[in-house]
């Protein structure tokens, strides 16, 4: 995916705390829970619940958020289209990580089973 530096920079500068309420509303609207959302985020990032809450409170940018994350090795198994782009084709690592998160939240909201979302084999 060819993205402009402007788009990648916009994602890098967005705060996770500003996007988080949208993730939560999306999953709750589809009868999923905050705990399930946090499970998905923790799986992707390696953060503990406490660390996740602190990162939200600290209003870290996506760049800071993912710089502190230990991405799950199975994150590379996240494939498919999000926002009109194929996640696996995104060239900028930070943009790809943010889109991994978007894809997981979409899967959760669509009712996909947790073991499938978490790429359990």
C-alpha positions in Angstrom: 0.0 0.0 0.0 1.4 3.3 -1.0 0.6 6.0 1.6 1.7 9.5 1.7 4.0 10.6 4.5 1.2 13.0 5.5 -1.2 10.1 6.2 1.4 8.1 8.0 2.4 11.2 10.0 -1.3 11.8 10.9 -1.6 8.3 12.3 1.6 8.7 14.2 0.4 11.9 15.8 -3.1 10.7 16.8 -3.5 9.8 20.4 -4.6 6.3 21.3 -6.9 7.9 23.9 -8.8 9.8 21.2 -9.5 6.6 19.2 -10.1 4.3 22.1 -13.7 5.5 22.8 -14.6 4.9 19.2 -13.3 1.3 19.5 -15.3 0.8 22.6 -18.5 2.2 21.2 -18.1 0.1 18.1 -17.8 -3.2 20.0 -20.4 -2.4 22.6 -22.9 -1.4 19.9 -22.5 -5.0 18.7 -23.0 -6.6 22.1 -19.3 -7.2 22.8 -17.6 -6.0 26.0 -14.9 -3.7 27.2 -13.1 -6.7 28.6 -13.1 -8.4 25.2 -11.8 -5.2 23.6 -9.0 -5.0 26.2 -8.2 -8.7 25.7 -7.7 -8.1 22.0 -5.6 -4.9 22.5 -3.5 -6.7 25.1 -3.0 -9.7 22.8 -1.7 -7.4 20.0 0.5 -5.1 22.1 1.6 -7.3 25.0 0.5 -4.6 27.5 -0.9 -5.6 30.9 -4.3 -4.2 31.8 -2.6 -1.7 34.1 -0.2 -0.5 31.4 -3.0 -0.2 28.9 -5.0 2.0 31.3 -1.9 4.1 32.0 -1.3 4.6 28.2 -4.8 5.8 27.8 -4.5 8.2 30.7 -1.2 9.5 29.5 -2.7 10.2 26.0 0.2 8.6 24.1 0.3 9.0 20.4 0.0 5.9 18.3 3.8 6.3 17.7 4.5 6.3 21.4 1.9 3.6 22.1 3.3 1.1 19.6 6.9 2.0 20.4 6.3 0.7 23.9 4.4 -2.4 22.7 5.8 -5.8 22.1 3.8 -6.9 19.1 2.4 -10.4 19.2 4.4 -12.6 16.8 1.2 -13.9 15.4 0.1 -10.3 14.4 1.6 -11.1 11.0 -1.4 -13.5 10.5 -3.8 -10.5 10.5 -4.8 -10.1 6.9 -7.6 -8.7 5.0 -9.0 -5.4 4.0 -9.5 -2.4 6.4 -10.4 1.1 5.3 -10.1 -0.1 1.7 -6.5 -1.3 2.0 -5.0 -4.8 2.5 -3.4 -4.8 5.9 -0.6 -7.2 4.8 0.4 -4.7 2.0 0.8 -1.6 4.2 4.5 -0.6 3.9 4.8 1.8 6.9 5.2 -0.3 10.1 3.4 2.1 12.4 0.5 2.5 10.0 0.3 -1.3 9.6 0.3 -1.8 13.4 -2.6 0.8 13.8 -4.5 -1.0 11.0 -3.9 -4.3 12.8 -5.7 -2.8 15.7 -8.5 -1.5 13.5 -8.9 -5.0 11.9 -9.0 -6.8 15.3 -11.6 -4.3 16.6 -13.7 -4.9 13.4 -13.5 -8.6 13.8 -14.6 -8.3 17.4 -17.5 -6.1 16.5 -18.6 -8.4 13.7 -19.0 -11.3 16.2 -16.0 -13.3 15.2 -15.0 -15.9 17.8 -12.2 -14.8 20.2 -9.9 -17.7 19.3 -10.1 -16.7 15.6 -9.5 -13.0 16.4 -6.4 -14.0 18.5 -5.1 -16.2 15.8 -5.1 -19.3 18.0 -4.0 -22.4 16.2 
